[in-house]
Amino acid sequence: MEIRVSKKSWLLLILFLGSWGTLQAQYKWKNPQEQVCPVIRGRAWQSELQGTYVRLPLKAQSKVRTPLWDLSQQSAGLSVAFYSNSPEIKIKYVAKGSRGMAHMPVTGVSGVDLYATDRNGRSRWCAGKYSFGDTITYTYSGLTYEDGSGRGYEYELFLPLYNSVSFMQIGVRENAFIDFLPVSQEKPLVIYGTSIAQGACASRPGMAWGNIINRELKHPVVNLGFSGNGKMEKEIFELLSEINARLYIIDCMPNMANATDSAVIYNRTLDGVNMLRARSDAPVLLVEHSGYMNEYTSEKVKSSYKMANTPLRRAYEDLIKNKVADIYYLTKEDIGLSMDAMVEGVHPSDLGMQQYADSYIRKIREILHEEGGNSSACIPCKQQRDPYDWTARHEQVLDLNSKNSPEILMIGNSITHYWAGEPLSDKQSGKEAWEKLFKGRRVHNLGFGWDKTENVLWRIYHGELDGFQAKTIFLLIGTNNLQFNTDREILDAIMLLTKTIRNKQPAAKLYVIGLLPRKGMEERIRRIDSELQDWVSETDAVYIDLTPSLINKEGRIDASLFSDGLHPNEKGYERIASVLSSFL
């Protein structure tokens, strides 16, 4: 039969195909695996895992049991971070396994989850529309950026919790940009556990408790949770001991509750911890079984988790008795799951995941000495307010410190950042004064433009003072908090920073520099500095007052020493260097 198509129909078809092609051309696509540097986060063996979205290296296949190996091919805890200013972001990927489970939604098993971090370090969740076909697609539309600068946000995409990703592309609008963030050099928090650690039964990847910790604390997290297979085996502890970890978390009791012999739990705990301690001095956190929701209606259920927790507690107490260093313990009561915190009495719902994460975050902050406060000035966070790449500079500092241990550190904001010294900045306003002051000394510039006290706190908590012993540290911070915080909040934050620096660098000579005079704020800064000086005098730090060298007879800022009423010029840095020279 002959089918006739009218001229009008042909025209409409051509217009449709043309518009479809235009829509397709509106996006540019990037494959995370094709980047110059590794960008897949949450893995401990980056070089051995290139080109994959798996969690254990190939060498482990012959060492671990097959069910555990198969689970390691699932992408729990993995993520990809990137900068973009696109109003729409598309994710398309191929997942090999089943899409969902009876007790866990498709969005958790096989979905992805996108979060944004704005220029002030605040976290933002992104809602996406999804389609689960042979190729899974997520579309995040209507994305807006508060400041309108066009510089966009930092994004982190969390991958499926219970599926294996074989291919992925991220698309942004043609006129937008996407720049992937390399994997951080920071030491990770390493989780070894069960299905609960892997992420069952979170409704979406961002709600797995390990990923909540990642989002809240911003520490890298390696998730080695294996559903039904967290059994504290020697082979896994051998792999764990290869990781240069900041903290090991051992949360295996839910898979040990049915152990017929409590000696198995006791001995595997001791053997595992001793194996870690033989190669690492990282703290180890042992975690009790969190219990079951029906324990008050079933004595059998209650006794099963107690049978696991009792030998674990005994092993912990013996480790402490034997003076094994940095061993910590998290109890069932510390975790404190509420009655409705589980899906089927075993695996946490999103509510349970949040309660898990909250208890862990409290304990991790205690172990790592990461204090905070009630005001914004004392809550550690990132920032991206200046044109330079703040995160990249942080990574430069970590790299520089690891390769060339500094004698002297200059910690601060743009006043320090744009003075001179390494890591090098495009702008150096006092290079001659810097080189004269620090000639022959290894000095690292830990100044970051637009930093406030909370941003410096974040940087210190994330490794900038770790792995070396400095002789001298200068701290100059607080001026960028003046328009956001009260005097009391600024003082409290500087005090917290001083305490934190002393904790990280106990042998260094610490100098706290008062806020520099600032045009129109001289009186307020004078009050803050006076109180700061009184407080510092009661500590082992030394207060430095630069104000007399930078003001005129009327007590106002000497404009000839500054470029803009805030930042010193070459002459101003010469005055500063002259004062600091007497402390070196």
N, C-alpha and C positions, 0 to 999 in steps of 0.2 A: 504494500500500500504506500502510495506517495504522500509524504507529509510536506505541506507547503507552509513556509514561514513568511509572514508579512514583512515588508520593509521596516515597518514600525517596530516589530518584535526584534528584528536583527539590530536595529539601532539601540533599543533598550538593553539588549544583551551586551552589546559592545560597551555601552556606558557603564553597565554593572561591572563587567570585567575590568574596565579601566579604573573604576573607583575602588574595586577590591585590590587591584595592584597598587594603587596609591596608598590605601590603608596599610598594606603589607610593608610598603617602603617607609612608613612613618616610624618604624622601629629599627634600632640597631641592636644586634645580639652579641653577647659575650659568653664564652665558655670559661668557667673558673679554672678548669684544668689546663687551659692554654696560656695562662699568665706566666710572666718571666719568673716571679718568685712564688713560693707556695702560699696559697690563700685559703686552704681548707683548714679551719680551726678545729681544735678538740682532739688532735692526734699526737701521739708521743713519738712516732717514728716517721717523721715527714718525708725524709729522703727515700725511705723504703716503700712508701705508700703513694708515690706520685702516680697520677692517672686513675686513681680509685677514690671511692667514698666508703672505705672500710676502716676498721679500727685496730686490727692486729697485723703485723708484718708477715710476709709469706713464710719466714723461718719458723713461725709459731705453729704452722699447720701440722707438722710432724711431731710436735710436742704436746699439744692439747687434744682433748677428746673431740671427736667429730661434731657433736651437737654444739659444743662451745665455739668451735671454729666457724660453724655455719652462722651462729648468732653474731660473731664478730664482723660478718659481712654486712650487717645492718648498720645504718648510719646514725644511731642514737648519739646525741651530744655533739655531732658535727655541725658546723655552721660556716657561713661565708660572709665576710664584711666588705662593704664598699661605700664610697661616697657617690651621691647622685643628687641632681636637682630636678629630676624628671617628675612631671605631674602624674605619670602613670608608669608602673613597673610591672613587667610580666615575667613569670617564671614558667618554664616548660621543662619537664624532665620525665625520665623513664624509670619506673620502679619494678623490680622483678617479681616480688612476692604477692601474696594475697593482699587485697586492699584494706580489709578491716577484720575485726574479731567480734565475737558475740558480746563481750563485755567491754570493748574498747572501740571508739568510733574511728571511722576511716580517716578523719582529719588528724587523729593522733598517730595511728599506725603508719599511714602513707602520706600525710600532708606535710606542708611546710608552714613556717610562721615567721613573719617579718616585723622587726622592731626598728624604730628610728631613734637616734640620739640627736637632739637639737644643739645649737651652737653653745648653749649654756650647760650642756651635760645632762639635760632632762630626758628621760626615756619616754618614748611614745609608741603605742601599739598600732599596727596598721591592719585594717580589715580588708580581706581580699575575697573575690568571687572565684570559685574553683570548679573544675570539671575533671572527673576521674575517668579517663578513657585509656587507650593503649599508651598515649602520651598524656601525662597529667599536666594541667595548666592552672596557674593562679594568676589573677589579674588584680592589681592594686591601683584603683583609679581615684581621681580627685585628690591627689596628694598635694598639700599646700605647705608653704614654708613661711613661718611667722615674720621674719625680718625683711623678706623681699629682696635680699641682696643678690640672689641668683647663685649663691655658693652651696646651697643644698644642705643635706644632713648626712650623717653617718648611719648606714643601715647594717643590720645583722640578720641574716636569713638562717633560721634553724631548720635542719633537715629531718626527714622522717625518723620516728623512734623505733619502728618495728618492720622496716622494709629496706631493701638494698637498692640504692640508686646506681644506675649504670651510665646515665647521660643527663646533663643539665645545661641549660642556657638561661641567661638573664637578659631581658630586653628592656630598653628605655627608649623614650621618644627620640626621634632623629636629631632634634635640635638641643637635646640634653646631653649630659656627660655621665659616664660611669667609670670610676676608678677603684679598683680592688685594693684592699688593705692587706699587706703582707702579714703572715702569721707573726704574732708577738714573740719577742725573745724572753719574755717573763717566764719564770718557773710556774708550772701548772699545779692546780689542786687535782689530785688523782683519786678517782672513785673506783673501788672494786666492790661489786655487789651483785644483786639479784635482779629479778624482773622489776622490782620497785625502783632500783637505781637506773635500770635501762629506760624506764619511763611509763610502765603500765600502771594505771590506766588513764593517763592524761588525755584531755580532750584535744589538745594540739601540742606540738613540740615545745613551745615556749613555756608550757606549764609543767614539764618534767622537773623534779626538784633540783637536779643538777643544773639544768638550764636557768632556773630561777636564781640559783646562786651565782651563776655566770652573769646574769643580767644585773643583779643587785650589787655584787662586789666587784664586777668587771675583771676578776681574775680569770685567766685561762683555766678551763676545766677539761680533763680527760675522763670520759665516761667509759669505764670497763665494767658495766653492769651486764650480766648475761642471764637471761630469763631461765630460771630453774637450775642454773649451773654456777652459781656463786658459792663454791664449796671449799674455798680456802686451800686450793691445791698447790703443791710445790711448783708446778710448771708456771702457774700464773704469778706467783710471788717472784720467781726468777725473772719474768718479764717486767714486773713492777720495779724490781731493783735496778733495771737499766735506765729508768726514767729519772731525770734530774728534777725532782718534784719539790714544790714548796710545802706540800702537805699530802700525806697519804690518808685516805678515808677507807676503812675496812668495814663494810656493812653487809655481811654475808649470813647473819643468823636466820633470816627467813628461809634460806635453803638448807640450814643445818638443824632445824627444829625437830626433824624426824631421825636424827642420828641415834642409832641404837646404843652407842657407847659415848658417854660424855667425855671420855678421854680423847676421842677424836677431835672434838672442838678444842679442848685444852691444848693438846699437843700441836695441832695445826696452827693455833694462834701463836704459841711460843716460837715454833719453827719459822713461821712466816715473818713475824716481827724481827727475829734475829737475822733472818736472811736480808731483810730490808736494812737493818741497822749495820750489817757488815759492809754495805756499799753506800749508805746514805745517812746523813744526820738530820734529814727532814723529819718534822714531827709526824707521829702516827696516831690517828684517832680511831679507837675501837668503838663499835656501835652495837648496842643491844637490839634484839628483836623488838619492834614497836608494838607488838601485840595484835590481837584480833578484835574486831568490833563485837563479836558474839561471845567474848570470854566470860561474861557475867551470866550467860544462859547455857554455858557448856564447860564443865570442869575439865573435860578432856582437852578442849582447845586451850584453856588457860594453862594447864600443866605442860602442854607441848612447847610453848614459847619459853616458859620458865626453865625447862630442861635444857634449852639452848643458852639462856642468859647466865645460868649459874656457873657453868664451867668457863664461860667467857670472862665473867667477873673474877673468877679465881685466877685465870691466866693473867689478867691485868694486874691484880694485886701482887702476884709473884714477880712480874716484870718490874713493878715499882720497888718491891723488896730487894730485887737483884740490881737495883740502880741503873736500869736501862733508861737512857735519857729520852726526854720529850715524848712520853707516852700519855695519851689522854683518853677519856672515856665519856661516852654519851649514853645516858640511860633511857629506858622506855619512858620514864616519867619526864625526862628532859624534852623528849620529842612531843609527848602529850597530845596524841591524836584524840580528837573528839569523837563522839558516838557515830556521827554521820560522815566521817572522813574517808570511808572506803566504799567502793562500788559493790563488791560482793563479799565483804568481810575480810578480804585479804589484801587487795590492791587499792592504793589511794585514788580517790577522786581528785579533781582540781583543788577542792578544799583541803584534802589530806596532803596533797603535794605542797601546798603553800605552808601548811603547818610543819611538815618535814623541813622545808627550806628555811623557815623562820628559826627553828631550833638549831639547825646547822649553822646558819649565819651568826647567831649569837655565840656559838661555840668557836667558830673559825675566827671571829674577831677577837675573842679572848685568847686563843692560841697564838695568833699572829700579832697581838698587841695593837689592834687597829681600833682605836677609840674614835668616837665621834661626839656630836653635841646636838643641842636642840636648834640652834640658829643655822642658817645657810652657810655661814662662814666656817662652821666646824663639820660640815657634812661633805666628805670627799667626793669630788666629781671631776669629770673631764671638761674641756671647753674647746671651742673652735671659733673664737671671735675675731682674731687677726688674720690677715691674708696668708701668713705662713701656715704650714701643716703642723698643727700642735702634736698630733699623735706620732707623726714621723720624727719630730724633734725628740720626743720621749724615747723612741726606739734608738735614735742616734746616741742619746745619752747612755742608754743601757749598753750599746755596742762599744762606745768609747771607754766606758768604765771597765768593761770586761777585758779590753785589749791593752789598756794603759791606766793602771790604777792611779787615781789622782792623789796629790798631797793636799791640795787646797780646793775647796768647793765654794762657789759663789751662788747662793740660792736666792731667787727673786722673780721679779716680773720684767717688764720691758726695760726698766732702768738698768737692770743687770744684763738682760738679753742683748741689748743694742750697744753695750759698752764695747766688748771685743772678746776674743778667746774662743776656744772650741767647746761645743760644736759650732762651727763658723756660721755666722749670719750674713745675709746679703747687706745688712746695714751695720756698720761699726762706727760709732760716734766718738769713741775715745781710745782708738787703737794705740796711739803713741803712749798715753798715760798707762794703759793696761800693760804694755810690753815693758815699760820702765819699772812698774811696780812689781811685776811677777817674773822678771827675767831669771831664767834658769830653773824655774819651778814648774811642776806639773799641776796646772790649774784647769779645772773644768767649769764651764759657764752653765749653770743650771737655772738661768733666767729664762722665762717664757713670757713673751708679750701678752698683755691683758690678763695675766694670771691674778687670781685672788687667793686668799688663804686656803680656801677649800680645794683649789686646783693644785697647789703645792702639796697639800696633805695627800691628795690622790697619787701624785707622782712618787712621793716617798713610800706610800703603802704599796706601790707597784714597782719597786725595785731600784729606784735611783740612788739609794744609799746602801745597797746590799753588795756583798762579795768583795769588799776591800776595807781598808782602815785608813781614813783620812787623818791628817795632822791638824788641819785648821778648817773651820767652816764659818762662813759669813752668811747671815740671814737678813735680808731686807725685803719686807713684804707688808702689804696692808693698804697701800694707797688706792688700789682699785676697789677696795671694799667700802671706801668712804661714802659713796653715793647709794650703797645698798644696805649697810649695816650700822648699828649704833656703835658708839665708842666702846661700850662694854663688850659687845659681840666681837669687835675687832681685837680687843685686848685678850679676850678668852681664846680666840683662835690662834693668836701669836703664841700665847702660853702653851696651848696644846701642841703647836708645831715644835716649839722648843723642847718640850717633853718627848715628842716623837723622835726628833733628831737625836736627842741624847740616848734614847733607847736603841736606835740603830747604830749610832757611832759613839759609844761610851767613852772612848779614849781621846776623841778629838777635842781641841780647844774650840769652844763655841762662842761666837760673837753675834749678839743681836743688835742690829743697827736700827735706830729709831727712824720713823717715817721721815722722808725728806720734806722740807718745806714745799708747799704747793700754792700757786697763785690763788688768792681769795680764800684759802683754807688754813692760813698760818696759825691762827689762834686755836682752832680745833685740833690741829696736829700737835701743837705745843702741849695741849692738855693730855692728849693720848700718850705722847712721848714721856711726859713727866711721870705718869702712872706706870708706864711700861718700864721705865728706868728703876722705879722703886721695886717693882716685882722682880726684875732680873737680878737686882742686888741681893736678893734672898736665895739665889740659885748659884750653881757653879759656872754659869755662863757670864759673859762680860758684856756690858752695854756700851755701845759706841754712839756718840752724839755728833752727827755731821752738820747739824743746823747752823752753828756759829760760823762755819766756813762758807755757807751758802746764802746768807741773808745780809741785808744792808743795815745801816744804823737805826732805821725805823722798825726793824724787826720783820720786814717784808722780804719776800724772795728777791734775790739779786738777779734781775732779768738778764744781765750780761753773761750769766753762767748757765742759762737754760735756753733751749731752742723754742719752747712752747709753754713755759710756765710750769712744766712738770719734768721733762726729760733734760738732763744735763747736756751741754755741748762739750766740745773738746776741753775748753777752759774749766768747765764745771767738773769734768772727770779728773782733771789735774788736781783740783782742790780735794776731791774725794780720795784720790790716790795718796796725796800727801798725808792725810789723816790716817789712812789704813796702813801706811808703811810702818808706823810705829808699833803695830800689832803683829808684825811678821818677823 
